[in-house]
């Protein structure tokens, strides 16, 4: 994708409209963002059971940590999907669905899952339920996909090794289909046949010297079995008691001794082994992909529910009771998100009241770090630690 999609979840009091009407407040929010900087969609948030102010401040802190953890899990699963699909961004994007729909469609049509996370329960219980969902469901599936992904990589490596044996050069490929068994002396107590892969640039030197690099090499026993672009394969016969010395000298001369043991039906066995591992790879790949798709969907849904509850808690802390607010989802891009937020700041910086300093143009200015910590607890500071006169959370679903 050429443009990175960014989202803002913005909560504002309905008093931003003259009539204090919800729909008019949403219209005012759309006007503040401006179509040049993004699109605004209504985002439904239930009215949860509210406890004490102290409890809300603590819950805001818990939700901040929980949301960060959920976002990290979504990123990890996304990385696993990318690995499974060999970095194919288009294929990855097709697999990243939430509840069988594109992530953006899920956000635009978001409804709180009242079956899984009962909205009539106190906020503290909802946070506990979401924490368990992240730990038991999302993190568990994340672990499963990583295990399956590791299994897939192992099978993939095994297949690559087997395929190299069929398609490599004569120094490393399987010799089952190359060597005629009649060329190999078998079952002799005294002599044996060696297979030596010699780089083509060294064949002349090999022919001149192979008989003398160790004792008891059978004269004129070298026979060229096969050649490829890089190597020539020879058989050489030696007495067994000097075989070890002969192979050692071959390696010193940069000739590669090859292990070969004739086995009846070996060619067919190798073919069947490759077919089996190919089937195993497809099976494990499919299982890993299904797990990854499911895990990503579950992780995003959990994350959005946590984010929704976080916006609600911050809204109560920021605007107080009685609750009269509007929440909008702003869809923008990585390039335009700062302009969208700046436009919102111009329209709604007055909501900061006396808690915020202002420059000559009436825009909110930053205060010291100590004040920042106090204001974050009270819902005045958005993501990244920057002051915000209204509730606003920026996020990106990758």
N, C-alpha and C positions, 0 to 999 in steps of 0.2 A: 504494500500500500504506500502510495506516494505521500499521503498526508496522515499524520498520527491523529487519531480521534481522542479528544480530551473531553471529560465531563465535569460539570460543576453541579453539586447539589446545594441549592440555595434556599434558605428558609428566612422569610420576612414576616413581620407583623402585618395583618390586613389593614392596619392604619395607614399604610403607604397609599391607599386609595381614599378619596374624600368621603366615600360612603361606607368605608370599613367592610366592603363586600369582598368575599373570597375571589369570585371570578374577575372582578375589576382589579383586584390586587395582582392576580396572575397576568392580566393584560398590562398593568403598569410594569411588572417585572420584564415582560417581553419588550416593552418599549425601552426600558433601561439597558437591556443587553444589546438591542439593535440587531437587525437581521444581517448586517455586514459582519458581525462578530460571532454569531451563533444562533441556534434555534432553541426555543424554550418549550418544554413539554410539562404538563402537570404531573406531579409525583405524589401519589397518595400515601399518607402516613396515618396510621390509626392513632387514636387518643388512648395512650397507655395509662395504667394506674401509677400515679405519682406518689412518692413517699416524702420524706423530709428533705430539706435543703442539704443537710450534711450528707444524707444518703445519695442524693443526686450528684454532688461533687465527687464522691468516691466512685460512683457508677460511671461518671464521665471519664475518669482515669482508667477504670477497668476496660471500658469500651475502646479507648484509644489503643491500649495494648492489644486487645483482642482483634481489632480491625487490622492493625499492623501485621499480626500473625496470619490472619486470613489472606491478606494481600500477598504475603510471602509464599504461602502454599499455592495460590493460583499461579504465581510466577514459576515455581518449581515444576508444577504439573505441565505448564506451557512449555518449559524447556524439554521435559521428557517427550512430549508430543512432537516437538521439533526434531529431537533425535530419532524417534521412531520413523518419522517421515523424511529423514535425510535432509532436513533443512528446507524442504519445499514449502515456501510461505503460503502459496495458494492452497495447497493440500491441508496445511495446518489450519488455515482460516476456515476451511470447510468443516473441519472436525470440531472447531470451537463453537459449540452451540450450548445454549442454556435452556434446559427443559424442552429440548427439541426445537428451539427457535434461535435465530441469531441473537447475540448478546445485546445488541442495541434494541431489538424488538422487545426483549425481555425487560430491559430497563424502562422503555416507553410505556409498557403495559403492566408495570410492576404492581402486584397486590400482595400484601402481607399474607404469608402462609399461616392462617389461623388454626389449621389442623395440627401442624407440626410445632408452631410457636404460638401458643394461645395468647391472644392480645388482652384477654381479661385477667391475666396473671400479673402480679406486681413486677416491676422492671427488674428487680434483683433476681427473681426466679427466671425471667426471660434470659438474662445474661448468663445464668448458670446453665440453662438449656442450650444456649448458643455455644458456650464454652465446651460443653460435652459433645455437641454436634461437631465442632471443629476437631476435638481430640479423638473421639471415637469413630466418627464417620469419615470426615474429610482427611484427617491425618492418617487414619488407617488405610484408606484407599490410596493415598499418596505413597505410603510405604509399599503397598501391594504393587502399584504400577512401577515403582523403582526396582522391586525384585523381579517383576516380569520383564522390565526393560533390560536388566542385567542378564537375565536368561536369554533374551533375544540376542543381545550382543555376543554372548558365548556361542550360541548356535550359529550366528552369522560368521563368527571367527572360524568355527569348525568347518563350515561350508567353504569359506574362502581358502582355508588350508587344503581341503580336498580338491578344490578346483585348481589351485596352483599346481598340485601334483599331476593334474591332467594337462595343464596348459603351459607349465613353466618350461625352462630349458633342461637340457640333459644333465645338468649338475644337481637338479632338485626335483624334477618331475618323477612321477611313478614310471617304473621301467617294465611294468607288467605287459603293456601292449607294445613294447619296443624290442625286448630281448627274446630271441628264439631259445627256448629251454635246451635245445640240442647243443647250443654253444657252451653250455655250462657243465663242467665236470662235477658230477654228484656222487656222493657216497664213496669217495676215495679216502683211504687212510693217510696218503702221503702228499698228494698234490691237490691244489684247488685253483679255481678260476676267479680272477678279480675283474670287476668292471670299473674302468677309470674314465671319468669325464675330463677331457683335456681342452683348454681354451684353444681355439683355432690358431691363434697367433703363436702357440707353443707346440703345435703338432710335430714340426720338424725336429725340434729339440727332444721331444718325447721319443720319437722313433730312433734317434741316435743313441739315447742314453738309458732307456728303460731297462735294458738287459743288465746294466752294470751298477744300478743304484743300490742293489742289495744282493747278497749271495743267492745262488740257486734259483735264478729266474730262468724259465725254459726259453732257450734261444728261439727267436723268430715266432714266438707265440702270440704277439700282438696282432689283433684282428679288428678292423673297424666295423662296428655293428651298426652305427647310425650317426647322422650329423644333423645339426640345426644351424641357425644363424650365428651362434656363439661357441658351441662346443662340438667336439667329436667324441664319440663313445667307443672305447676299445675294450676288448677282453685281453687279459694277460694271465699266463699260468705260472705259478710258483710252487715250490715245495712248502708244505704247511708250516714247518718249523721256522721258516723265515718270512711268513706272511705278514706278521705284525711290523717287522722292520721295513718291508716293502711298502706297506700302506703309509707308514710314517714318512718315508723318503718321498713318496708321491705328494704328500701334503706340503712338505718343504719345497717341492718343485712347483707348487701351485697347481697340481693336478688333483682332481677330486675323486677319491675312492667312493664308489656307490655300493650300498648294501642291497643285495638282491637274493631273495630266496624263492625259488619256484614253488607255486602252489596251484594245484589243479583247480580250475574254475576261478582263478584269481581275477581275471578281467571282468567277469560277470559280477563277482562279489563287489568289486570297486564301483561298478555302475550302480548296483543296488544300494550301496552305502550312500552314494551321492544323492540318489533319488530320495532315500529316506531322510537325509539331513535337509534337503530342499523342502520336503513336506513339513518337517519339524519347524523349519524357519518360517514358513508361511503360517503355520498354526500359531506359533508363539507370537509372531508379528501381529496377527489378527487379534489375539487375546490381549496383547499389550495396548493395541490401538483402542479396543473397546473399553478397556479399563481406563485408559487415559481420557477418552471422551467423556465417560461417566464421571470420573474424578473431577475433571475441569468444570463440568456442569454443576456438580454438587458444591464444589469449592466457591464458585462465583455466587451461587444462590445464598450460601451461608454468609459470604462477605457482604453482599448487598443488604441482607437482613441486619447484620451488625451495623453497617453504615447508616441504615435507616433509623435504627434505635439510637445511634449516636447523635444523629441530627435532631431527633426529638428531645433527647436529654439536654443538648446544648441550647435548643430553642427555649425550653422551660427556664434554664438558667439565665439565658440572655434577655428574654422578653417578659418573663414572669407570668403570673396568673391574673385573670382568666385567660385560657389559651385561645388566641385568635391569630392564626398564622396561615400562610400559604407556602407551599414547598414546590419548587420547580427544578426540573432537570435541564441543565443547559448543555447542549451538544455543540462543541466547538473544535478547534484544531490546536495542535501544538504551537503554531505560529500566532494564532489569534487569541489564545486563552488569556494572555496578559492584558490585551486590549479589552476583552470582555469583562475582566475583573476591574480594570480601571474605570470602565463605563459604569459598572455597578457602584464603585466607590464614589464616583461623582454624584450619583443619584441618592445614595443611602448613607453617606458618611455621617449625616446628622443623627443617625440612630445611635451613634456612640455616645451621645450626650457629653457630659463634662469629663467622662473617663478618658477622653482622647484629646491630645493636643492637635492643633490644626495649623496649616500654613496659611499664607495670605489668600490662597484660592479656596480655603475651606476644606482642604483635603486632610484626611487623617495622617498624622505623623507618628513615627515610632518613638517609644519611650525606653527607659532603661530596662535591663534584663530582669531586675527584681520585680518591677511592676509587671513585666511580661508574664512571669510565672503566676503571679496572683490573678492576672486577668485571664490566663488560659484556664485556670480552674473555674472561673466564672463564665466561661464560654465566649470570651471576647477575642480569643486568638485562634486563627484558623490553622490549616495545615502549613507546615514549614516555619511555624513560630511567628508569622507576620500578623500584625494587628488587623482585625476586621471589625467593622462596625455592625456587621450582621453575620449570621451563621452561613458559612460557605465552605464546602469541602471539594477539593479538586482530586480527581482520580482518573485512572486510565486502565482499561481492561485489556491486558496483553495475552 
